[in-house]
Amino acid sequence: MVARNPPCEEATGAEGARRCHAYEQTCATGRGGLCGPLTTAVDARNHLAGAEAAQRLKAELKRYLMPAVLVLDVLGYLLLDKTGADLLFHVISQRYERGSLIITTNKVCKSWAEIFN
């Protein structure tokens, strides 16, 4: 779930610049200089769906809910199935008033209904 290497080391083109900017924003807002987790929306969906299938969803959700800052990258790049949309919506709604959330997407807000089915 967490980026192993800062994405700025691998940044290329517009995609790399966007990812680098999101990661830098995470680091700038992190407590004590700690960077928050960076994951793609699809990776988070796959991770949580696997945890749900293994009956470990509650424990694995903590990885997304506990950090002060979480970056969900490229939301909407790939369409989510209903399960994936429900799982990501759960993360987003549970983070409300718990911690900061940075979402990167190429979709305008009025198109978000399509992302979450």
Secondary structure as GFF3:
##gff-version 3
##sequence-region A 1 117
A	DSSP	three_ten_helix	7	9	.	.	.	ID=ss1
A	DSSP	alpha_helix	13	29	.	.	.	ID=ss2
A	DSSP	three_ten_helix	31	33	.	.	.	ID=ss3
A	DSSP	beta_strand	38	40	.	.	.	ID=ss4
A	DSSP	alpha_helix	41	53	.	.	.	ID=ss5
A	DSSP	alpha_helix	57	65	.	.	.	ID=ss6
A	DSSP	beta_strand	69	75	.	.	.	ID=ss7
A	DSSP	alpha_helix	82	95	.	.	.	ID=ss8
A	DSSP	beta_strand	100	105	.	.	.	ID=ss9
A	DSSP	three_ten_helix	109	111	.	.	.	ID=ss10
A	DSSP	alpha_helix	112	115	.	.	.	ID=ss11
###
